[in-house]
Amino acid sequence: MRHLVGLFIFVSVSDGHYRQDVFVGQAKERLSKQRPHCLIIDKGKPDDALPARKGRKEALPKVPLSGMLNKLGGKVRLTFKLEVDQLWIGTRERTQKVQMSSIQAVVSEPIVGQEEYHMLAFQLGPTEQSRYWIYWVPAQYVEAIKDTVLGQWQYP
């Protein structure tokens, strides 16, 4: 089944003002139905996944976000170190400390059939191949994650 993925809004600054240009994306298969993502999503929600609330926006909690999976199916914990402008992506094997200013984009999409959870990617380099995918992110925190990482006016 094919779905319209959504709108792409590019925000640019000219003369100190924000301008929004809206483009409609091409119809294509939902990310959560594509093979590499299905392999993780079809395993099901982790037992320790945080409770999720569809249709709500909440501030990030003071504690790390946990109970999520990476593209290899390993447990992931996100810690936002605002005092040093870093995002810590923790797994069992290691903790990757990423300067928030180096994150090019944050992409998210609801998981089909479990819309209270999202799959979310941090683009750590110039191409889509550099996206670090995280699955089972509670929907109520997605906007706060984007605000924290990119700044409030840097995404649609």
Residue, then its C-alpha position, 0 to 999 in steps of 0.5 A: m500500500r502506498h501513502l503520501v508521506g507528507l509535506f516538506i517545509f524548508v525554512s530559510v532566513s532572508d533579511g532576518h525573517y523566516r520564510q516557509d516554502v511548502f512542497v508536497g512529497q511524492a507518494k511512497e511506502r511508509l518508512s515503517k513498512q520498508r524492509p530494514h525497518c520492518l525487521i526491527i518493528d516486527k519483533g514488537k515493542p520492547d518490554d521496557a518501552l516507556p508509556a506512549r501517548k498519541g496526540r500529546k506533546e510533552a517536555l522531555p523528562k529530567v531522566p534519560l529516555s530508555g526502552m527504545l531500539n536501534k537498527l540492530g535491535g539493541k537497547v538505546r538510551l537517549t540523554f540530553k546534556l544541555e549544559v554541554d550541548q550534547l546528545w548521548i546515545g547509549t547502548r550496552e556496548r558504548t555511549q556516543k556523545v554527539q554535539m547537537s550542532s552537528i546533527q543535520a536533521v531529525v526525521s520521524e514517522p509514526i509506526v503503522g499500527q502503533e501510532e503512539y510510538h515513532m521511529l526517529a532518526f538523527q542525521l549525523g552527516p550530510t547524507e541519508q546514509s548517516r541517519y541513526w535510527i531509533y525505534w519505539v520513541p514515545a510520540q509525546y516526546v518527538e516534538a521536544i526532541k526536535d526542539t532540543v536538538l535543532g532549535q524550535w524554528q528549524y523544522p516543520 
